[in-house]
Amino acid sequence: AEMSGEDRGECGFCGIRAAHAQLKQCLRCKAVSYCGKECQKSAWKEHKGTCGKEELTLLQVWERVLLALNAKDWQGVLAW
């Protein structure tokens, strides 16, 4: 079955298109995804300069706060 465009994403380094479930998000900023560790490592030199510095929508902020609360990551909540 063909997946819709919403079910697919793109590796932030090599550009390969894959199912979102197969891509791994940057754990720090969640703004970019990679197809594997090699691409993530290759992209880090450039990505680290912008990692976590993107403008977030209110929904994204609340999603992160709720994830931190569910994980009982109080320092993560206080960082917001």
C-alpha positions in Angstrom: 0.0 0.0 0.0 1.2 3.4 -0.9 1.8 5.8 2.0 0.5 9.3 1.9 3.0 12.2 2.1 2.0 12.8 5.7 3.2 9.3 6.6 6.6 9.9 5.2 9.6 12.1 6.1 13.0 12.9 4.8 16.4 12.2 6.4 18.0 15.6 7.4 21.3 14.5 6.0 21.0 12.3 2.9 17.5 13.3 2.0 16.2 9.7 1.6 12.4 9.5 2.1 11.1 6.9 4.6 8.2 6.2 6.9 8.3 8.5 9.9 8.4 5.4 12.1 11.7 4.4 10.5 13.3 7.8 11.0 14.9 8.8 14.3 14.4 12.3 15.6 17.2 14.4 17.1 16.7 13.7 20.8 17.7 17.2 21.7 15.5 19.4 19.4 13.2 16.9 17.7 13.2 19.3 14.7 15.1 17.0 12.3 15.1 13.3 11.7 17.7 10.9 10.3 17.6 7.5 8.6 20.4 6.2 10.8 23.2 6.9 13.1 25.7 7.5 10.3 23.6 10.3 8.9 23.0 11.8 12.3 26.8 11.8 13.1 27.6 13.2 9.7 25.1 16.0 10.1 26.0 16.9 13.7 28.8 19.4 12.9 26.4 21.6 11.0 23.2 20.8 13.0 24.7 21.5 16.4 24.8 25.3 15.6 21.0 25.4 15.2 20.0 22.4 17.4 17.4 23.6 20.0 17.4 27.2 18.7 14.4 26.9 16.3 11.2 28.8 17.0 8.6 26.5 18.4 4.8 26.7 18.0 2.8 26.8 21.2 1.6 23.3 20.4 5.2 22.0 20.1 6.1 23.7 23.5 3.1 22.0 25.2 3.9 18.6 23.6 7.4 18.8 25.0 6.3 19.9 28.4 3.7 17.1 28.6 6.4 14.6 27.5 8.7 15.8 30.2 5.9 15.6 32.8 5.0 12.1 31.7 8.7 11.2 32.1 8.9 13.0 35.4 11.7 15.1 34.0 11.2 18.0 36.3 14.5 19.7 35.1 13.2 19.5 31.5 9.9 21.2 32.5 11.7 23.9 34.5 14.0 24.6 31.5 10.9 25.9 29.6 
